[in-house]
Amino acid sequence: MLSKFTEIDEEFICENCGKKVSKLGYSCRNHCPYCLHSKHVDINPGDRMEQCHGDLYPIGIETNSKKGYVIIFKCEKCGKIRKNKIAKDDDMDIIIKLSSKPI
């Protein structure tokens, strides 16, 4: 049985804010810790099979009993919703603002 999770932890330049984002080091880096934007590149985590490549912008926060706080993203290009747990170095001011927004 193939895993639906491919661990990829790599540096990148955020296409939204332009900052250099370093590897996470303990899991996979999925989004920019400075602006929380991501790129729609995966169908399943880490597979890089999605053809859309739109900007995944943060629209809210939810609490998950297994993962803790999770960022909810919406793709500006295709409208799909994606989710990813917050990272230790994410900007907590943005997390707090997102948590007060209704989805």
C-alpha positions, 0 to 999 in steps of 0.5 A: 500500500502506497503512503499518501504522505511524502516527507519533503522538507526543503527551503524556498522563497515565498512567492507571496512575501518574497522571504527566504524560508528555511527547512522546518527540521522536524517535519515537512515545511508546507507554508511560509512562517512569515505570511502563512501563504503556501503554493498549491503543488500537492494532491497528497502531502509531498507528492508534487502532483497538483498542476494548479500551482495557485497561491494558497492563502490562509482563511482561518484556523481550526483545532484538530484533536490529533494535530492541534491548530490547523491553518485552513487555506483556499487556493486563489486559482481553483478555489480548493480548500487545503489544511496544514498544521501550524509550525513552531515558527509561524507568525503567532500574530497572524495565527491569532488574527485568523482564529478570530475570523469566521470561515 
